[in-house]
């Protein structure tokens, strides 16, 4: 394909995309294909000879589209929004055309410089303390591929800082410190936090939340105290602003105070809700962020930027880069600056020119346009919440502050599961569930860029019709005292809460029929590994003895080691990372 062909087919492609967006409501939001559907529709080997562009496009409609879940569809209310807009698509087209790999400043100066600039713009917009900015601060922002990566790299940075602290004590092995490290999050934190702990080989404690599903300072403080008493070394905490399950908010102010006092790295994961911080009325949610070491949010969720674009700021860029810097000769350059070559800020070497799409979005919408978009979504969520609250067969779970409403049918979890299954299988709406404490809830997220009141009314109509149908067809309910009987059946005296939970979650007749077994196996595997990593008993005297019999490192006594390591770690982390220098940093 030469430039002329590209121009011709490019115009066709842009027309196809514009038409796809315009006619989305005429498509079914989810597809009803079966796993493996594509195998029979495409050849089993790659084409040997070049094919015609028109033929490829014809197959897009015939083969690809039937299996697409339309995330930009007005009736898509699952997960969180997948950011998307025309300016972002155009910015990304340009980035693809430039096709640079911006791992260092020299590899393509504009790629690094624009990233620095827009990260500072947005940092100021969300009112981050100036220490987090490139401009004048010791920190700075960077674009990562996902919130999961942000959590992982900050965990790795804080782990590195903790291990570094024992360097003056040559008889303490890095591995020994690693075995003592313990990190914390609320039990409602995203699963990527647990995954980061697994990858980082550190113990991860998931702490209880209060009645507002918020992790509080006193809970963290107690956990840290308990763990220090056991000889463990607390080093990393994740506070979530906008949990995935129910969009609740951990108390950053309280957690920040504890982390600052204890010399522990506090990371704030605001993957979805952080986007709303561009509106001043939501900025109180980050009160205390001056005590955090790092924060992230994803414009590719709720700021009209296409995947991937997760923004992360650190207060001390050295603390990050010193954990991630390797420097072969072939990557060094004349203007080498370890702190500004973004390959040292994350896991991959290669980096796309992602700031372009963000820059296009910021310029095409302006801050005002983006604020208007966020506020409309919040208003629509409130309108949906009102429908739910006005119908007494439903409960709203959690507070509705952003664009997410969590609700359930009163009664046992199975009722809500059946309702969700019924709605999703109608392909009229798409929503996904969550488990919020013991409640199985349906999450209704406002996702489409131009969502409006009509979409809310339509969704509510589909939901209430399905609920009525479910209630009237439920044979148990037709008999006297049906609902009460189901409620008491929910947990018999001999059954543990876990068994009930399990039975309900994995009921063969209910949702996820096909994925149930795989999902369960994955959970079991994960739990086993998680237990191996997290169980402090795994680090017992026998293991330690075995480690020291090579005669190289004579451990004086276990308690000496614990004291030395814990003291060293506490002092250095305080110096290197979390310590809130001052609250005058606020811009
Ligand atoms: N953190 C939170 C609070 C989330 O809601 C999500 C995803 O929804 C993630 C992290 C993971 O995001 P990513 O897919 O960017 O890794």
Boltz pocket constraint, residues with backbone or C-beta under 6 A from the ligand:
constraints:
  - pocket:
      binder: B
      contacts: [[A, 80], [A, 145], [A, 146], [A, 147], [A, 148], [A, 149], [A, 190], [A, 192], [A, 240], [A, 241], [A, 242], [A, 243], [A, 244], [A, 269], [A, 270], [A, 271], [A, 272], [A, 298], [A, 310]]
      max_distance: 6.0
